[in-house]
Amino acid sequence: MKADYPWQELYVAAILETDDAKLLTRLPALKAAIDARLQELQMDHGGSSEERQAISDALVGLNALRRDLQARSQDTGMSKA
């Protein structure tokens, strides 16, 4: 998957991460990058509708990753994301 936006590199890395311990550190970094980009978009009213949709989709994916990681961590006793 080609990353069209800088925050997407973090999203792709999180989606492809197979190590739950590493994923625990990737998820907050991804959320912070998306939040920072959303703040930029609010300040300058920039960005494309495509990027806004990509961010929306990424946030859905991020929440799914968090739920999945949380379910696995409860099964193994690992700390929650």
All heavy atoms as an XYZ file, in Angstrom:
625
protein
N       0.846     -1.186      0.000
C       0.000      0.000      0.000
C       0.880      1.234      0.000
O       1.762      1.377      0.835
C      -0.906     -0.030      1.244
C      -1.725      1.203      1.426
S      -2.767      1.053      2.908
C      -3.691      2.534      2.739
N       0.614      2.127     -0.928
C       1.364      3.373     -1.016
C       0.733      4.396     -0.070
O      -0.483      4.559     -0.039
C       1.321      3.906     -2.449
C       2.027      5.216     -2.629
C       1.847      5.713     -4.062
C       2.339      7.125     -4.192
N       1.371      8.111     -3.730
N       1.557      5.059      0.704
C       1.073      6.081      1.626
C       1.011      7.421      0.893
O       2.024      7.929      0.436
C       1.986      6.178      2.839
N      -0.197      7.973      0.762
C      -0.377      9.263      0.105
C      -0.168     10.429      1.060
O       0.103     11.541      0.640
C      -1.781      9.357     -0.497
C      -2.002      8.356     -1.623
O      -1.049      8.093     -2.380
O      -3.130      7.847     -1.737
N      -0.318     10.178      2.349
C      -0.214     11.213      3.368
C       0.774     10.740      4.436
O       0.832      9.548      4.729
C      -1.585     11.477      3.997
C      -2.675     11.671      2.957
C      -3.612     10.672      2.715
C      -2.732     12.834      2.201
C      -4.600     10.838      1.757
C      -3.710     13.004      1.233
C      -4.641     12.002      1.010
O      -5.608     12.163      0.050
N       1.524     11.649      5.043
C       2.540     11.230      6.019
C       2.011     10.356      7.152
O       2.659      9.387      7.544
C       3.086     12.562      6.554
C       2.862     13.525      5.436
C       1.572     13.092      4.783
N       0.846     10.637      7.674
C       0.286      9.846      8.774
C      -0.038      8.424      8.334
O      -0.085      7.519      9.157
C      -0.946     10.517      9.378
C      -2.038     10.775      8.381
C      -2.246     11.935      7.697
C      -3.033      9.860      7.930
N      -3.317     11.789      6.851
C      -3.821     10.517      6.971
C      -3.338      8.536      8.244
C      -4.884      9.911      6.328
C      -4.406      7.930      7.598
C      -5.164      8.613      6.656
N      -0.231      8.218      7.031
C      -0.577      6.884      6.537
C       0.564      5.885      6.700
O       0.309      4.690      6.821
C      -0.995      6.930      5.066
C      -2.432      7.321      4.882
C      -2.853      7.243      3.437
O      -2.112      7.623      2.533
N      -4.050      6.753      3.212
N       1.789      6.354      6.719
C       2.918      5.441      6.942
C       2.781      4.764      8.305
O       3.017      3.560      8.438
C       4.241      6.190      6.847
C       4.552      6.652      5.435
C       5.858      7.428      5.333
O       6.750      7.199      6.170
O       5.969      8.249      4.418
N       2.378      5.531      9.303
C       2.164      4.972     10.640
C       0.972      4.022     10.644
O       0.982      2.995     11.330
C       1.954      6.092     11.662
C       3.153      7.003     11.902
C       2.761      8.169     12.789
C       4.303      6.221     12.510
N      -0.056      4.358      9.883
C      -1.238      3.494      9.800
C      -0.871      2.154      9.173
O      -1.230      1.097      9.701
C      -2.340      4.187      9.000
C      -3.593      3.361      8.883
C      -4.417      3.159      9.986
C      -3.956      2.769      7.684
C      -5.565      2.383      9.892
C      -5.103      2.000      7.586
C      -5.904      1.818      8.687
O      -7.034      1.049      8.597
N      -0.149      2.197      8.065
C       0.257      0.960      7.394
C       1.129      0.120      8.324
O       0.953     -1.095      8.431
C       0.982      1.269      6.071
C       1.617      0.015      5.476
C       0.021      1.894      5.065
N       2.058      0.770      9.030
C       2.921      0.046      9.960
C       2.098     -0.621     11.059
O       2.378     -1.762     11.445
C       3.955      0.994     10.567
N       1.061      0.060     11.545
C       0.217     -0.519     12.596
C      -0.601     -1.691     12.059
O      -0.701     -2.735     12.707
C      -0.702      0.548     13.187
N      -1.143     -1.525     10.881
C      -1.958     -2.588     10.282
C      -1.126     -3.846     10.052
O      -1.596     -4.968     10.245
C      -2.563     -2.110      8.944
C      -3.597     -1.020      9.174
C      -3.167     -3.257      8.151
C      -4.837     -1.466      9.898
N       0.119     -3.649      9.652
C       0.974     -4.789      9.328
C       1.711     -5.369     10.529
O       2.322     -6.438     10.415
C       1.988     -4.380      8.249
C       1.395     -3.973      6.895
C       2.496     -3.518      5.954
C       0.581     -5.102      6.294
N       1.660     -4.687     11.680
C       2.395     -5.143     12.865
C       1.788     -6.441     13.402
O       0.582     -6.538     13.616
C       2.370     -4.074     13.954
C       3.186     -4.414     15.167
C       4.634     -4.668     14.830
O       5.322     -3.715     14.424
O       5.069     -5.834     14.970
N       2.633     -7.414     13.612
C       2.168     -8.702     14.143
C       2.557     -8.907     15.603
O       2.053     -9.820     16.245
C       2.730     -9.867     13.302
O       4.155     -9.814     13.323
C       2.235     -9.796     11.868
N       3.422     -8.068     16.124
C       3.866     -8.166     17.512
C       2.988     -7.237     18.361
O       3.036     -6.021     18.214
C       5.338     -7.756     17.589
C       5.923     -7.861     18.981
O       5.186     -7.687     19.975
O       7.139     -8.098     19.075
N       2.190     -7.815     19.242
C       1.270     -7.018     20.055
C       1.989     -5.984     20.912
O       1.479     -4.880     21.106
C       0.409     -7.916     20.935
C      -0.685     -8.628     20.158
O      -0.866     -8.331     18.954
O      -1.358     -9.489     20.750
N       3.149     -6.321     21.427
C       3.896     -5.367     22.253
C       4.298     -4.146     21.428
O       4.209     -3.008     21.909
C       5.129     -6.039     22.857
N       4.718     -4.366     20.205
C       5.070     -3.238     19.325
C       3.824     -2.469     18.908
O       3.848     -1.250     18.777
C       5.828     -3.736     18.098
C       7.220     -4.226     18.415
C       7.915     -4.702     17.169
C       9.304     -5.246     17.512
N       9.968     -5.800     16.310
N       2.733     -3.190     18.693
C       1.486     -2.537     18.310
C       1.017     -1.592     19.406
O       0.482     -0.516     19.122
C       0.417     -3.588     18.003
C      -0.904     -3.077     17.449
C      -0.716     -2.251     16.184
C      -1.847     -4.244     17.193
N       1.257     -1.964     20.662
C       0.901     -1.092     21.783
C       1.574      0.270     21.687
O       1.006      1.272     22.132
C       1.289     -1.750     23.110
C       0.300     -2.729     23.702
C       0.918     -3.455     24.888
C      -0.982     -2.027     24.103
N       2.773      0.319     21.124
C       3.457      1.608     20.972
C       3.078      2.296     19.661
O       3.112      3.520     19.575
C       4.986      1.447     21.048
O       5.435      0.623     19.969
C       5.411      0.840     22.360
N       2.717      1.527     18.672
C       2.350      2.115     17.376
C       0.989      2.820     17.416
O       0.806      3.853     16.768
C       2.328      1.045     16.285
C       3.704      0.554     15.903
C       3.622     -0.314     14.656
N       4.873     -0.964     14.361
C       5.875     -0.407     13.690
N       5.761      0.824     13.256
N       6.979     -1.093     13.459
N       0.042      2.266     18.144
C      -1.305      2.838     18.156
C      -1.347      4.270     18.693
O      -1.951      5.138     18.058
C      -2.269      1.931     18.915
C      -2.539      0.583     18.258
C      -3.514     -0.238     19.101
C      -3.061      0.733     16.848
N      -0.724      4.569     19.831
C      -0.739      5.964     20.302
C      -0.007      6.915     19.340
O      -0.438      8.057     19.165
C      -0.032      5.906     21.655
C      -0.113      4.487     22.083
C      -0.122      3.674     20.833
N       1.067      6.441     18.726
C       1.796      7.282     17.768
C       0.925      7.588     16.563
O       0.900      8.722     16.056
C       3.094      6.609     17.348
N       0.200      6.592     16.096
C      -0.706      6.782     14.972
C      -1.813      7.760     15.336
O      -2.106      8.696     14.579
C      -1.304      5.435     14.543
C      -2.461      5.492     13.548
C      -2.045      6.185     12.254
C      -2.983      4.098     13.273
N      -2.435      7.571     16.482
C      -3.513      8.469     16.915
C      -3.005      9.894     17.034
O      -3.684     10.847     16.609
C      -4.088      7.982     18.240
C      -5.225      8.838     18.776
C      -6.477      8.685     17.960
C      -7.691      9.256     18.677
N      -8.030     10.600     18.296
N      -1.816     10.074     17.564
C      -1.244     11.417     17.702
C      -0.999     12.054     16.334
O      -1.258     13.250     16.143
C       0.053     11.358     18.505
N      -0.514     11.272     15.382
C      -0.253     11.797     14.041
C      -1.555     12.195     13.349
O      -1.629     13.242     12.696
C       0.506     10.765     13.202
N      -2.577     11.380     13.501
C      -3.879     11.712     12.906
C      -4.455     12.953     13.577
O      -4.951     13.861     12.896
C      -4.843     10.518     13.001
C      -4.394      9.410     12.041
C      -6.273     10.957     12.686
C      -5.192      8.126     12.159
N      -4.390     13.019     14.897
C      -4.900     14.186     15.615
C      -4.165     15.460     15.192
O      -4.796     16.514     15.008
C      -4.782     13.998     17.121
C      -5.791     12.987     17.667
O      -6.743     12.629     16.939
O      -5.610     12.561     18.828
N      -2.848     15.364     15.033
C      -2.066     16.529     14.612
C      -2.487     16.981     13.214
O      -2.627     18.183     12.947
C      -0.574     16.203     14.637
N      -2.708     16.022     12.327
C      -3.135     16.371     10.971
C      -4.530     16.980     10.976
O      -4.792     17.958     10.273
C      -3.074     15.151     10.052
C      -3.476     15.449      8.631
C      -2.601     16.525      7.998
N      -3.028     16.773      6.639
C      -2.918     17.933      6.023
N      -2.363     18.972      6.630
N      -3.332     18.066      4.782
N      -5.432     16.435     11.773
C      -6.772     17.008     11.871
C      -6.723     18.442     12.386
O      -7.459     19.306     11.911
C      -7.662     16.142     12.773
C      -8.156     14.844     12.157
C      -8.842     13.986     13.213
C      -9.094     15.115     10.986
N      -5.833     18.687     13.344
C      -5.682     20.047     13.868
C      -5.168     20.981     12.771
O      -5.651     22.105     12.632
C      -4.745     20.054     15.069
C      -4.684     21.397     15.754
C      -3.879     21.344     17.043
O      -3.075     20.460     17.262
N      -4.113     22.316     17.898
N      -4.202     20.521     11.974
C      -3.703     21.325     10.853
C      -4.840     21.640      9.879
O      -4.957     22.776      9.400
C      -2.604     20.580     10.093
C      -1.294     20.463     10.803
C      -0.312     19.567     10.039
O      -0.564     19.252      8.851
O       0.707     19.193     10.634
N      -5.634     20.651      9.568
C      -6.734     20.845      8.624
C      -7.750     21.847      9.158
O      -8.299     22.648      8.395
C      -7.413     19.511      8.315
C      -6.574     18.498      7.543
C      -7.315     17.169      7.431
C      -6.207     19.028      6.165
N      -7.996     21.826     10.455
C      -8.933     22.777     11.050
C      -8.382     24.197     11.018
O      -9.128     25.147     10.826
C      -9.263     22.377     12.483
C     -10.157     21.170     12.566
C     -10.430     20.751     14.000
O      -9.717     21.128     14.930
N     -11.463     19.948     14.182
N      -7.081     24.324     11.201
C      -6.469     25.655     11.259
C      -6.441     26.337      9.895
O      -6.684     27.527      9.790
C      -5.069     25.572     11.853
C      -5.082     25.225     13.334
S      -3.439     24.976     14.022
C      -2.724     26.582     13.825
N      -6.138     25.557      8.835
C      -5.998     26.193      7.522
C      -7.094     25.796      6.533
O      -7.071     26.196      5.382
C      -4.613     25.919      6.930
C      -4.371     24.464      6.575
O      -5.323     23.658      6.595
O      -3.226     24.132      6.252
N      -8.046     25.010      7.000
C      -9.162     24.550      6.154
C      -8.651     23.906      4.865
O      -9.295     23.981      3.835
C     -10.123     25.700      5.841
C     -10.648     26.375      7.060
N     -11.570     25.777      7.886
C     -10.348     27.577      7.627
C     -11.839     26.594      8.892
N     -11.110     27.679      8.772
N      -7.500     23.282      4.964
C      -6.887     22.651      3.798
C      -7.215     21.186      3.715
O      -8.137     20.689      4.352
N      -6.440     20.516      2.910
C      -6.640     19.094      2.722
C      -7.726     18.827      1.703
O      -8.527     19.699      1.368
N      -7.738     17.650      1.227
C      -8.718     17.259      0.222
C      -9.815     16.422      0.864
O      -9.658     15.891      1.969
C      -8.029     16.445     -0.870
O      -7.528     15.236     -0.328
N     -10.900     16.294      0.164
C     -11.970     15.434      0.659
C     -11.483     13.986      0.715
O     -11.902     13.218      1.580
C     -13.215     15.553     -0.209
O     -12.949     15.184     -1.537
N     -10.555     13.632     -0.193
C      -9.995     12.284     -0.181
C      -9.201     12.029      1.093
O      -9.294     10.961      1.687
C      -9.110     12.048     -1.407
C      -9.857     11.974     -2.716
C     -10.141     13.348     -3.330
O      -9.592     14.375     -2.836
O     -10.921     13.403     -4.287
N      -8.412     13.025      1.520
C      -7.644     12.840      2.750
C      -8.568     12.771      3.951
O      -8.383     11.937      4.844
C      -6.616     13.951      2.957
C      -5.800     13.715      4.224
C      -4.722     14.734      4.502
O      -4.716     15.813      3.866
O      -3.874     14.452      5.375
N      -9.576     13.596      3.977
C     -10.517     13.562      5.106
C     -11.206     12.206      5.189
O     -11.396     11.665      6.276
C     -11.520     14.699      4.999
C     -10.874     16.056      5.235
C     -11.888     17.184      5.138
N     -11.244     18.466      5.225
C     -10.915     19.085      6.353
N     -11.167     18.520      7.503
N     -10.331     20.261      6.331
N     -11.550     11.628      4.037
C     -12.164     10.301      4.027
C     -11.148      9.253      4.466
O     -11.483      8.325      5.209
C     -12.716      9.954      2.646
C     -13.451      8.618      2.621
C     -14.655      8.584      3.536
O     -15.519      9.456      3.461
N     -14.737      7.584      4.413
N      -9.903      9.393      4.027
C      -8.853      8.453      4.424
C      -8.636      8.508      5.935
O      -8.436      7.470      6.578
C      -7.561      8.747      3.675
N      -8.682      9.700      6.516
C      -8.540      9.843      7.962
C      -9.713      9.166      8.669
O      -9.524      8.427      9.642
C      -8.425     11.327      8.371
C      -7.057     11.874      7.958
C      -8.656     11.506      9.876
C      -6.902     13.372      8.136
N     -10.900      9.404      8.176
C     -12.081      8.766      8.769
C     -11.961      7.241      8.727
O     -12.203      6.558      9.726
C     -13.336      9.229      8.025
O     -14.481      8.606      8.538
N     -11.553      6.728      7.580
C     -11.373      5.280      7.438
C     -10.280      4.765      8.374
O     -10.415      3.697      8.976
C     -11.033      4.917      5.994
C     -12.171      5.194      5.024
O     -13.325      5.382      5.468
O     -11.900      5.239      3.800
N      -9.193      5.528      8.490
C      -8.087      5.119      9.353
C      -8.519      5.092     10.817
O      -8.103      4.206     11.577
C      -6.889      6.046      9.170
N      -9.346      6.049     11.224
C      -9.826      6.059     12.606
C     -10.714      4.846     12.892
O     -10.642      4.271     13.979
C     -10.572      7.362     12.905
C      -9.678      8.595     13.009
C     -10.524      9.867     13.073
C      -8.744      8.499     14.198
N     -11.506      4.441     11.915
C     -12.303      3.218     12.072
C     -11.366      2.025     12.232
O     -11.550      1.175     13.101
C     -13.267      3.035     10.879
C     -13.907      1.654     10.903
C     -14.335      4.114     10.883
N     -10.335      1.962     11.374
C      -9.356      0.877     11.463
C      -8.597      0.889     12.779
O      -8.350     -0.159     13.376
N      -8.229      2.079     13.235
C      -7.523      2.221     14.504
C      -8.376      1.690     15.655
O      -7.886      0.952     16.516
C      -7.162      3.692     14.744
C      -6.571      4.068     16.091
C      -5.221      3.412     16.304
C      -6.441      5.581     16.203
N      -9.642      2.038     15.657
C     -10.531      1.544     16.716
C     -10.678      0.034     16.656
O     -10.712     -0.628     17.696
C     -11.887      2.240     16.635
C     -11.810      3.683     17.091
O     -10.978      4.036     17.911
N     -12.657      4.523     16.526
N     -10.746     -0.517     15.459
C     -10.830     -1.976     15.318
C      -9.556     -2.637     15.835
O      -9.613     -3.661     16.521
C     -11.077     -2.352     13.862
N      -8.404     -2.055     15.510
C      -7.135     -2.595     16.013
C      -7.092     -2.563     17.533
O      -6.655     -3.517     18.171
C      -5.952     -1.782     15.463
C      -5.457     -2.120     14.080
C      -4.421     -1.087     13.630
C      -4.862     -3.509     14.043
N      -7.538     -1.460     18.113
C      -7.551     -1.337     19.574
C      -8.446     -2.394     20.215
O      -8.072     -3.011     21.211
C      -8.028      0.054     19.991
C      -6.989      1.111     19.867
C      -7.524      2.399     20.419
N      -6.492      3.413     20.417
C      -6.725      4.705     20.393
N      -7.971      5.142     20.372
N      -5.739      5.567     20.400
N      -9.640     -2.569     19.647
C     -10.557     -3.575     20.200
C      -9.964     -4.976     20.090
O     -10.035     -5.766     21.038
C     -11.904     -3.522     19.485
C     -12.787     -2.376     19.912
C     -14.193     -2.511     19.370
N     -14.252     -2.698     17.924
C     -14.282     -1.714     17.029
N     -14.244     -0.451     17.431
N     -14.366     -1.990     15.737
N      -9.376     -5.268     18.935
C      -8.771     -6.586     18.730
C      -7.604     -6.804     19.689
O      -7.491     -7.860     20.314
C      -8.309     -6.723     17.277
C      -7.824     -8.113     16.954
O      -8.554     -9.083     17.246
O      -6.710     -8.231     16.403
N      -6.765     -5.802     19.829
C      -5.618     -5.905     20.736
C      -6.092     -6.052     22.176
O      -5.552     -6.854     22.937
C      -4.711     -4.689     20.579
C      -3.454     -4.670     21.437
C      -2.547     -5.851     21.114
C      -2.701     -3.356     21.227
N      -7.114     -5.310     22.537
C      -7.650     -5.399     23.899
C      -8.203     -6.799     24.166
O      -7.967     -7.373     25.229
C      -8.730     -4.356     24.113
C      -9.254     -4.317     25.528
C     -10.246     -3.193     25.753
O     -10.716     -2.561     24.808
N     -10.558     -2.931     26.992
N      -8.903     -7.355     23.203
C      -9.447     -8.711     23.372
C      -8.323     -9.726     23.515
O      -8.391    -10.616     24.366
C     -10.335     -9.068     22.189
N      -7.290     -9.594     22.695
C      -6.158    -10.523     22.797
C      -5.420    -10.340     24.112
O      -4.973    -11.308     24.711
C      -5.190    -10.334     21.619
C      -5.725    -10.857     20.321
C      -4.650    -10.980     19.260
N      -3.802     -9.830     19.095
C      -4.009     -8.849     18.207
N      -5.059     -8.884     17.411
N      -3.164     -7.854     18.112
N      -5.282     -9.092     24.571
C      -4.544     -8.852     25.809
C      -5.302     -9.407     27.012
O      -4.693     -9.870     27.967
C      -4.251     -7.364     25.991
O      -5.429     -6.635     26.267
N      -6.615     -9.385     26.963
C      -7.398     -9.970     28.048
C      -7.224    -11.479     28.071
O      -7.193    -12.088     29.135
C      -8.866     -9.603     27.905
C      -9.134     -8.158     28.225
C     -10.569     -7.744     27.968
O     -11.342     -8.473     27.355
N     -10.923     -6.564     28.430
N      -7.083    -12.068     26.884
C      -6.874    -13.506     26.807
C      -5.497    -13.916     27.312
O      -5.333    -14.992     27.881
C      -7.029    -14.001     25.376
C      -8.463    -13.938     24.880
O      -9.385    -13.835     25.728
O      -8.671    -13.972     23.653
N      -4.496    -13.037     27.121
C      -3.111    -13.396     27.487
C      -2.633    -12.692     28.749
O      -1.530    -12.942     29.204
C      -2.151    -13.054     26.344
O      -2.167    -11.641     26.111
C      -2.513    -13.807     25.081
N      -3.415    -11.739     29.281
C      -2.998    -11.016     30.472
C      -2.071     -9.856     30.185
O      -1.497     -9.277     31.086
N      -1.928     -9.456     28.908
C      -1.074     -8.334     28.527
C      -1.791     -7.028     28.862
O      -3.014     -6.979     28.925
C      -0.849     -8.402     27.009
C       0.348     -7.663     26.509
S       0.615     -8.186     24.798
C       0.523     -6.615     24.010
N      -1.048     -5.918     29.043
C      -1.668     -4.634     29.357
C      -2.461     -4.134     28.164
O      -2.169     -4.462     27.027
C      -0.616     -3.612     29.760
O       0.237     -3.342     28.685
N      -3.474     -3.304     28.423
C      -4.387     -2.819     27.387
C      -3.802     -1.627     26.655
O      -3.045     -0.850     27.202
C      -5.716     -2.411     27.999
C      -6.449     -3.568     28.620
C      -7.733     -3.087     29.234
C      -8.413     -4.210     29.977
N      -9.606     -3.756     30.658
N      -4.264     -1.450     25.392
C      -3.890     -0.288     24.566
C      -4.782      0.873     24.924
O      -5.886      0.731     25.320
C      -4.040     -0.613     23.102
